[in-house]
Amino acid sequence: MNETYRPVAVATSLLQLVCTFLLVVSALGLTAATGAAFLGILPWPDLPLAVGGTTIEGAGMIAQIGVTLLLLLLVGFLPSNARVRRLELTNRDFQLSMADVTQAYALVHAADRDGAFQLSREFDAMRERIDWMRAHPDLAELEHDVLQVAAQMSVESRDIAEVYTTEKVERARSFLRQRQQEVEDYRQRISMAQATVQEIKRWMQAVSVEEGLAEKQLERLQKDLAEVTDAIKLTGHAASENVVGLQMRRKANSAGNSETLPAE
């Protein structure tokens, strides 16, 4: 049924907007024409009017002034008409009302968390919150029922507002930011320690490789030295055998020579 009524409401709203525009334009036009007629710029309209056979002089001027005043009076009723129309739309559209309640409750609850309300009795707390919302520039146009619902919701949740005050929440956030910074510093120190350990491990591997190369070189040197020593031993043994053979040949030669010499 609400879906069926919505196009009619939209058409009615558009018609009222058009009528309001025409009424304002007509009132402004007649007001300008009447002022110009008073100043002598424009002539008064000529309207022949007789009552009981008596012609009324200046009937056109009287009629123009009367219509102008009537239109101005009707324009004066436009703000109240707009307010009534807004109330009708608000009452007809529940979702819009809930959006207003949500907005009002969010603002008043934030003010409650900031410590803006001090009265403890429920009636006084309701009145204090309603007065605060009426003074708020974003909530001044809302209806009393909307403000009352939002104030009642705020009173019901004031214990939560006392627990989660802005000061306490900000202090908790500062503590968490500090802890987060400490964790970041700890991670940086761990990263530096890991880099140092990796550097030491690479250094140890390089030293191990160098030690292996040195050991291999030493083993090679020992093998070369052993080969040289063996060669020296073989050469020395051959030389000693040659010396012994030479001595024996000399002794043999000496003995032969003594036997051949004549006796004196």
Secondary structure as the mmCIF struct_conf table of DSSP 4:
data_model
#
loop_
_struct_conf.conf_type_id
_struct_conf.id
_struct_conf.beg_label_comp_id
_struct_conf.beg_label_asym_id
_struct_conf.beg_label_seq_id
_struct_conf.end_label_comp_id
_struct_conf.end_label_asym_id
_struct_conf.end_label_seq_id
HELX_RH_AL_P HELX_RH_AL_P1 ASN A 2 PHE A 38
TURN_TY1_P TURN_TY1_P1 LEU A 39 GLY A 40
BEND BEND1 ILE A 41 LEU A 42
HELX_LH_PP_P HELX_LH_PP_P1 PRO A 43 PRO A 45
STRN STRN1 ALA A 50 VAL A 51
TURN_TY1_P TURN_TY1_P2 GLY A 52 GLY A 53
STRN STRN2 THR A 54 THR A 55
HELX_LH_PP_P HELX_LH_PP_P2 ILE A 56 ILE A 56
TURN_TY1_P TURN_TY1_P3 GLU A 57 GLY A 58
HELX_RH_AL_P HELX_RH_AL_P2 ALA A 59 GLY A 76
TURN_TY1_P TURN_TY1_P4 PHE A 77 PHE A 77
HELX_RH_AL_P HELX_RH_AL_P3 LEU A 78 ARG A 92
HELX_RH_AL_P HELX_RH_AL_P4 PHE A 94 ARG A 113
TURN_TY1_P TURN_TY1_P5 ASP A 114 GLY A 115
BEND BEND2 ARG A 121 ARG A 121
HELX_RH_AL_P HELX_RH_AL_P5 GLU A 122 ALA A 135
BEND BEND3 HIS A 136 HIS A 136
TURN_TY1_P TURN_TY1_P6 PRO A 137 GLU A 141
BEND BEND4 LEU A 142 LEU A 142
HELX_RH_AL_P HELX_RH_AL_P6 HIS A 144 GLU A 156
TURN_TY1_P TURN_TY1_P7 SER A 157 SER A 157
HELX_RH_AL_P HELX_RH_AL_P7 ARG A 158 VAL A 163
TURN_TY1_P TURN_TY1_P8 TYR A 164 TYR A 164
HELX_RH_AL_P HELX_RH_AL_P8 THR A 166 THR A 260
BEND BEND5 LEU A 261 LEU A 261
HELX_LH_PP_P HELX_LH_PP_P3 PRO A 262 ALA A 263
#
